[in-house]
Amino acid sequence: MEEGRPEAGQAVVSGLGPNGVAAALELLKRGYRVTVVEKRSKYTRPIHLHLRSTYLQDIRRLSEELFQRLMAIATPIEENSRTGSQACDPVPNYLQDRRATPREGEPCPVWSRLSTPPERHVRLDNAERLFYEFLQEKAAEHDSKLTIRRGPVLQLQPTPHGYYRVLLQGESEDLGVPALVVIAEGGKSVTVRDLGLESVRFSYPKYFMSAHVTVPFGPRTRRIDTDVRELVDDPGVTPAEVSLWASGHGDSNEGTWVVLEVPEALLHQHPDQAEEYFLKGALLLMGAPVGAAAKELRAKIKETLHKGALLSRKRGANLPGMEAASKKTFAGTFKFEQQCLRFPAAGKNVVVLGDAAGMGHHALSSGLEMGAYDLVALGVLCEELQRASEPKECIARYAEAVRNSRLRLLGLGMNEYYPDSAAGRLRMLHRAAELFGEGES
Ligand SMILES: Cc1cc2nc3c(=O)[nH]c(=O)nc-3n(C[C@H](O)[C@H](O)[C@H](O)COP(=O)(O)OP(=O)(O)OC[C@H]3O[C@@H](n4cnc5c(N)ncnc54)[C@H](O)[C@@H]3O)c2cc1C
C-alpha cells in the first residue's frame, strides 16, 4: 500500500461513551475491522442519561440484545403531568419518519417541542459499563474484527493525501491510516479542538435554574409543566408555562437534580425571590406534601442550597439579574444553549459525532439525540465509501446528511419561538443554514 493512503476496511473510533459504542457497532455491522480507543480506565459518571426514542431505536436497530439489556436497567420516565385541567397528550414528534402534525390549540411546553421526549432514564456509568461489556463480548465473538484499547489517547497526523494517520499517545503505536476515524469524545473533545474544527454556538432565549439537592425525590425522572403563577407571588409577572424537572438517581443517598425553567420576567428577581421560586418548584415536583412534612422538606432543601449545590453559576455569569443571584450559593441559571460543529468532518477520513459534534442543552442535553441523527449520517458515509466513491464526495454527502438532521432539530427549536408564523420558522431555518455555512432550508 502506498504510504499515507488509507487501509480499506479499517476503522477507528475514539471515545467509548454511548455514541462511540453505537458508532463502533454500526461500523462492525458494515464489515469494518474496528479499533476503539477509550482514555478512561473505568466508568464513573453517576449522572443521568435520558434515553430518547431516536437513540433507543438506533440501539435496537444495531442490536436487539443490547437494546433489551439496556431496557432492563433503564427506568421509565413518569408520565408527563400538567397541573390544571389541560391534559398534555403524547408529545408530538416532528422528526423524520415520525413526522406528525402539530397539535391544535394550546401548545405543549417548550422543552418537549425542542426534541424527542426522553422515554427512559438510566445512570450514565451503569449504561456505559453495560455497553463496554457488550463490546467485549463482541470482541470475543469476532476477535479479528474488534479491538478495544483502554488507556491510550489517539493523536491524528495529516498525510500528504489529505487523510489522517492515527497514532496512540502513551503507547507510541502507529495504527496506520484507517479508511474511517470516528471521533466520539464528548463535548470536551481535545481531538476536535486540535483539528481546529469550527463550532458554532447559539442560544434560545430560555433560562433554567438548576441545583443538585441532597434530598432524594425517588428513583424516577419527573416533569411537570405548570403556570408560573403557581410559583411567584408577584402579580406583575406575566403568566407563562414553564417546565420543571427532577431526576432522582434511584439510590436514595444520591439526591436529585432539580431543573426549573425561569421565565425571562424573573431574571431580575432578588436572590430571596429566586430561592422561593426554586423551593416552590421543588415542592411541586415532589407532589407538594402538606403540613409538617412540607415544612421539614423545605428546610432540608434550603439547607442544601445554602451549602452550595450549584450546577452552573459560571454559565449564568453575564445574564441580567444573575450576578446578584449568583452571590447566593444556589442559583445556577443558564440559557438554553446548543453548539454544533460547522464542519462535521476533517480530511478525507475523519468524522465527528455525538456530543463531540454538538453539545446538547447542558443538564437537559440532547446529545444522544444528535448522536442518533449522526449515526444515520454515518451509515450514509459507510455506504458511499464502500461503493468506492471519491472520499471527498463521500464526506460532502456525510456533511449534508448531518446538516439536514441538524436543520431539522433547529427548525423545531425556532418553531417554539415563532409558534404561529411560517415566516418566523423560515427565518430560523435560514439562520441555521447560515450557521452551517451552506445548504438550503
Ligand atoms: C454534568 C453533566 C450532566 C448531564 N446530564 C444529563 C442528563 O440529565 N440527561 C441526559 O440525557 N444527558 C445528560 N448529560 C449529557 C450526556 O452525558 C451526553 O449527551 C452523552 O454522554 C453523550 O455521549 P457521547 O458518547 O457523545 O459522549 P461522552 O459520553 O462524553 O463520551 C465520550 C467518551 O470519550 C472519551 N474520550 C474523551 N476524549 C478522548 C480521547 N482524546 N481519547 C480517547 N477517549 C476519549 C471519554 O472518556 C468518554 O468516555 C450530561 C452531561 C454532563 C457533563
The ligand as a Gaussian input file, in Angstrom:
#p B3LYP/6-31G(d) Opt

LIG

0 1
 C      -22.695000      17.181000      34.162000
 C      -23.493000      16.553000      33.035000
 C      -24.834000      16.268000      33.247000
 C      -25.577000      15.681000      32.235000
 N      -26.891000      15.391000      32.473000
 C      -27.619000      14.754000      31.540000
 C      -28.972000      14.399000      31.793000
 O      -29.521000      14.651000      32.866000
 N      -29.634000      13.755000      30.813000
 C      -29.049000      13.444000      29.620000
 O      -29.674000      12.832000      28.773000
 N      -27.788000      13.779000      29.355000
 C      -27.074000      14.430000      30.284000
 N      -25.783000      14.791000      30.009000
 C      -25.271000      14.573000      28.642000
 C      -24.887000      13.143000      28.329000
 O      -23.990000      12.707000      29.312000
 C      -24.287000      13.147000      26.941000
 O      -25.245000      13.593000      25.994000
 C      -23.779000      11.778000      26.485000
 O      -22.939000      11.195000      27.448000
 C      -23.050000      11.972000      25.183000
 O      -22.480000      10.796000      24.750000
 P      -21.172000      10.768000      23.843000
 O      -20.894000       9.324000      23.618000
 O      -21.343000      11.647000      22.655000
 O      -20.013000      11.447000      24.698000
 P      -19.468000      11.073000      26.189000
 O      -20.493000      10.317000      26.969000
 O      -18.944000      12.321000      26.728000
 O      -18.299000      10.051000      25.873000
 C      -17.058000      10.443000      25.386000
 C      -16.024000       9.381000      25.719000
 O      -14.806000       9.695000      25.049000
 C      -13.705000       9.537000      25.927000
 N      -12.654000      10.418000      25.462000
 C      -12.622000      11.751000      25.517000
 N      -11.510000      12.223000      24.936000
 C      -10.817000      11.148000      24.491000
 C       -9.599000      10.993000      23.794000
 N       -8.862000      12.030000      23.431000
 N       -9.186000       9.747000      23.506000
 C       -9.909000       8.670000      23.869000
 N      -11.083000       8.754000      24.535000
 C      -11.535000       9.989000      24.833000
 C      -14.289000       9.925000      27.281000
 O      -13.519000       9.353000      28.309000
 C      -15.706000       9.331000      27.196000
 O      -15.762000       8.020000      27.632000
 C      -24.995000      15.376000      30.988000
 C      -23.647000      15.655000      30.775000
 C      -22.905000      16.236000      31.778000
 C      -21.434000      16.536000      31.528000

